[in-house]
Amino acid sequence: MAKTDLDAFVDALVKASYVVLGPIQEGEATKFGVVGGEEIKIPRLTTRPLKELFFPQDESLLSFDRSGTPDASVDTSGVLASDGISPRVALGVRPCDARALVLLDNVFASDDYRDPYYTLRREKTVIITFACPLPGVACFCESTGGGPYDETGSDILFVEVAGSYLVKAVSEKGKGLLQEVFPPCILHEADDEDIQAAAEARARGELPANAGVPIEAAAAILGHVDAFGDSAWEEVYKKCLGCAVCTYLCPTCHCFDIGDEVTGASGERIRNWDSCMFPLFTLHASGHNPRPSRKERFRQRVMHKFNYFVENNDCMACVGCGRCVENCPVNLDIRQVLTTFARRELA
């Protein structure tokens, strides 16, 4: 597909009654929002992660009303009605964000628990990923097992080659979308030259220019029985302000709080993002806090991503997108923290 046909590609989706969610500008940040009717621009990586299309920063889980009766009437129909969410396409996703959804599935769509709000949005959404021809300086996706051309979590993959996109259906959902929506005037069969150009681009893009973070070695140390009390924690956390921007912009962080917002006899139950970096996150009703300082909270974040999540799901909760590195106001670099632990020697 010619790159100049990208807008026509979006128009075809809209005409087929899909809601197209692509990168949009919001102030100085970029995020995923409804697009269509304007030129689509694909940034290197959106500021805000893809996860908020499936796990919003705040959402109403249910509404309730106790007026006129001692028992509250509860309504979830407006939230969970399958016809309340139109078929959606997330366009312009980068491989790290697509892979992050697969990690979130372990939390919200596992055999043990299926969150109906998350899974409904997942079922209704096709993920169209754009390979990264030029990963950013903060990226370390290859060190986490991914890569700029990784297909994990994608339904369709776009690979940029010489003024065109090679379009690959990765899943049955993606194949079905391409067959349903697009006429030959937009998409045509790739020839051997196109495929060779895509293979060469992939080979160039996957050179380990930004790899080399010793995550496996660090994870092995963090899994050691003595890692929790290791003296290195006294140093690595010191720059941390506890602002939680790392967790809010992380595509795999998923902690949340639930509260009721009540007006008179009616109200809503709201779920909103929370963070292990906040002191109130583990504050007990008694006043005791098992993580009283930023050291304990920083340790929790690192241990959860590279040890606890691994033990529970056999994969680390990091895709190497680099958002936490790029957006930390004090330049606390998780790659340096991991390197510090990779060099530790625990008996």
JOLINCOR-V833607 format. One record per residue. N is the residue number from 0. RES is the residue in three letters. NEAR is the number of other ideal C-beta (glycine too) atoms within 12 Angstrom. Layout:
N/RES/NEAR ; N/RES/NEAR
This chain:
0/MET/33 ; 1/ALA/21 ; 2/LYS/24 ; 3/THR/14 ; 4/ASP/24 ; 5/LEU/32 ; 6/ASP/25 ; 7/ALA/23 ; 8/PHE/39 ; 9/VAL/34 ; 10/ASP/23 ; 11/ALA/28 ; 12/LEU/36 ; 13/VAL/27 ; 14/LYS/18 ; 15/ALA/25 ; 16/SER/15 ; 17/TYR/31 ; 18/VAL/26 ; 19/VAL/38 ; 20/LEU/36 ; 21/GLY/39 ; 22/PRO/36 ; 23/ILE/26 ; 24/GLN/20 ; 25/GLU/14 ; 26/GLY/9 ; 27/GLU/9 ; 28/ALA/23 ; 29/THR/26 ; 30/LYS/30 ; 31/PHE/40 ; 32/GLY/26 ; 33/VAL/24 ; 34/VAL/33 ; 35/GLY/26 ; 36/GLY/14 ; 37/GLU/18 ; 38/GLU/18 ; 39/ILE/35 ; 40/LYS/20 ; 41/ILE/31 ; 42/PRO/24 ; 43/ARG/27 ; 44/LEU/41 ; 45/THR/37 ; 46/THR/28 ; 47/ARG/32 ; 48/PRO/45 ; 49/LEU/49 ; 50/LYS/45 ; 51/GLU/35 ; 52/LEU/42 ; 53/PHE/40 ; 54/PHE/36 ; 55/PRO/25 ; 56/GLN/25 ; 57/ASP/21 ; 58/GLU/28 ; 59/SER/23 ; 60/LEU/29 ; 61/LEU/26 ; 62/SER/25 ; 63/PHE/25 ; 64/ASP/19 ; 65/ARG/18 ; 66/SER/15 ; 67/GLY/11 ; 68/THR/12 ; 69/PRO/8 ; 70/ASP/11 ; 71/ALA/19 ; 72/SER/18 ; 73/VAL/21 ; 74/ASP/19 ; 75/THR/20 ; 76/SER/13 ; 77/GLY/18 ; 78/VAL/26 ; 79/LEU/24 ; 80/ALA/15 ; 81/SER/17 ; 82/ASP/11 ; 83/GLY/14 ; 84/ILE/25 ; 85/SER/21 ; 86/PRO/26 ; 87/ARG/35 ; 88/VAL/40 ; 89/ALA/45 ; 90/LEU/46 ; 91/GLY/40 ; 92/VAL/47 ; 93/ARG/49 ; 94/PRO/45 ; 95/CYS/48 ; 96/ASP/50 ; 97/ALA/51 ; 98/ARG/40 ; 99/ALA/46 ; 100/LEU/39 ; 101/VAL/34 ; 102/LEU/41 ; 103/LEU/38 ; 104/ASP/31 ; 105/ASN/26 ; 106/VAL/30 ; 107/PHE/27 ; 108/ALA/25 ; 109/SER/17 ; 110/ASP/8 ; 111/ASP/12 ; 112/TYR/13 ; 113/ARG/17 ; 114/ASP/26 ; 115/PRO/22 ; 116/TYR/34 ; 117/TYR/34 ; 118/THR/24 ; 119/LEU/28 ; 120/ARG/36 ; 121/ARG/31 ; 122/GLU/21 ; 123/LYS/27 ; 124/THR/37 ; 125/VAL/38 ; 126/ILE/43 ; 127/ILE/50 ; 128/THR/43 ; 129/PHE/43 ; 130/ALA/41 ; 131/CYS/40 ; 132/PRO/28 ; 133/LEU/20 ; 134/PRO/33 ; 135/GLY/23 ; 136/VAL/15 ; 137/ALA/26 ; 138/CYS/39 ; 139/PHE/39 ; 140/CYS/41 ; 141/GLU/30 ; 142/SER/34 ; 143/THR/39 ; 144/GLY/27 ; 145/GLY/41 ; 146/GLY/34 ; 147/PRO/42 ; 148/TYR/38 ; 149/ASP/36 ; 150/GLU/29 ; 151/THR/30 ; 152/GLY/38 ; 153/SER/39 ; 154/ASP/33 ; 155/ILE/41 ; 156/LEU/35 ; 157/PHE/41 ; 158/VAL/39 ; 159/GLU/31 ; 160/VAL/30 ; 161/ALA/17 ; 162/GLY/14 ; 163/SER/26 ; 164/TYR/36 ; 165/LEU/35 ; 166/VAL/39 ; 167/LYS/30 ; 168/ALA/28 ; 169/VAL/31 ; 170/SER/24 ; 171/GLU/13 ; 172/LYS/26 ; 173/GLY/30 ; 174/LYS/19 ; 175/GLY/18 ; 176/LEU/32 ; 177/LEU/33 ; 178/GLN/16 ; 179/GLU/20 ; 180/VAL/30 ; 181/PHE/30 ; 182/PRO/18 ; 183/PRO/12 ; 184/CYS/12 ; 185/ILE/25 ; 186/LEU/28 ; 187/HIS/18 ; 188/GLU/12 ; 189/ALA/21 ; 190/ASP/13 ; 191/ASP/11 ; 192/GLU/14 ; 193/ASP/26 ; 194/ILE/19 ; 195/GLN/17 ; 196/ALA/23 ; 197/ALA/29 ; 198/ALA/21 ; 199/GLU/21 ; 200/ALA/27 ; 201/ARG/27 ; 202/ALA/17 ; 203/ARG/22 ; 204/GLY/30 ; 205/GLU/26 ; 206/LEU/19 ; 207/PRO/19 ; 208/ALA/20 ; 209/ASN/29 ; 210/ALA/24 ; 211/GLY/19 ; 212/VAL/34 ; 213/PRO/25 ; 214/ILE/36 ; 215/GLU/21 ; 216/ALA/23 ; 217/ALA/38 ; 218/ALA/33 ; 219/ALA/22 ; 220/ILE/31 ; 221/LEU/39 ; 222/GLY/22 ; 223/HIS/22 ; 224/VAL/12 ; 225/ASP/17 ; 226/ALA/28 ; 227/PHE/22 ; 228/GLY/15 ; 229/ASP/26 ; 230/SER/16 ; 231/ALA/31 ; 232/TRP/30 ; 233/GLU/16 ; 234/GLU/19 ; 235/VAL/31 ; 236/TYR/27 ; 237/LYS/17 ; 238/LYS/21 ; 239/CYS/34 ; 240/LEU/19 ; 241/GLY/31 ; 242/CYS/22 ; 243/ALA/29 ; 244/VAL/28 ; 245/CYS/39 ; 246/THR/39 ; 247/TYR/33 ; 248/LEU/35 ; 249/CYS/42 ; 250/PRO/45 ; 251/THR/45 ; 252/CYS/38 ; 253/HIS/37 ; 254/CYS/30 ; 255/PHE/30 ; 256/ASP/22 ; 257/ILE/19 ; 258/GLY/16 ; 259/ASP/20 ; 260/GLU/19 ; 261/VAL/17 ; 262/THR/13 ; 263/GLY/11 ; 264/ALA/16 ; 265/SER/21 ; 266/GLY/23 ; 267/GLU/25 ; 268/ARG/25 ; 269/ILE/25 ; 270/ARG/28 ; 271/ASN/22 ; 272/TRP/30 ; 273/ASP/25 ; 274/SER/32 ; 275/CYS/36 ; 276/MET/37 ; 277/PHE/26 ; 278/PRO/23 ; 279/LEU/20 ; 280/PHE/28 ; 281/THR/24 ; 282/LEU/17 ; 283/HIS/13 ; 284/ALA/8 ; 285/SER/8 ; 286/GLY/11 ; 287/HIS/10 ; 288/ASN/17 ; 289/PRO/17 ; 290/ARG/28 ; 291/PRO/18 ; 292/SER/20 ; 293/ARG/28 ; 294/LYS/27 ; 295/GLU/26 ; 296/ARG/34 ; 297/PHE/38 ; 298/ARG/34 ; 299/GLN/35 ; 300/ARG/40 ; 301/VAL/43 ; 302/MET/34 ; 303/HIS/33 ; 304/LYS/40 ; 305/PHE/38 ; 306/ASN/31 ; 307/TYR/23 ; 308/PHE/28 ; 309/VAL/26 ; 310/GLU/17 ; 311/ASN/17 ; 312/ASN/23 ; 313/ASP/12 ; 314/CYS/29 ; 315/MET/38 ; 316/ALA/40 ; 317/CYS/43 ; 318/VAL/45 ; 319/GLY/46 ; 320/CYS/47 ; 321/GLY/39 ; 322/ARG/39 ; 323/CYS/42 ; 324/VAL/31 ; 325/GLU/27 ; 326/ASN/29 ; 327/CYS/30 ; 328/PRO/16 ; 329/VAL/19 ; 330/ASN/17 ; 331/LEU/30 ; 332/ASP/24 ; 333/ILE/42 ; 334/ARG/35 ; 335/GLN/25 ; 336/VAL/38 ; 337/LEU/37 ; 338/THR/22 ; 339/THR/28 ; 340/PHE/38 ; 341/ALA/27 ; 342/ARG/18 ; 343/ARG/25 ; 344/GLU/14 ; 345/LEU/21 ; 346/ALA/9
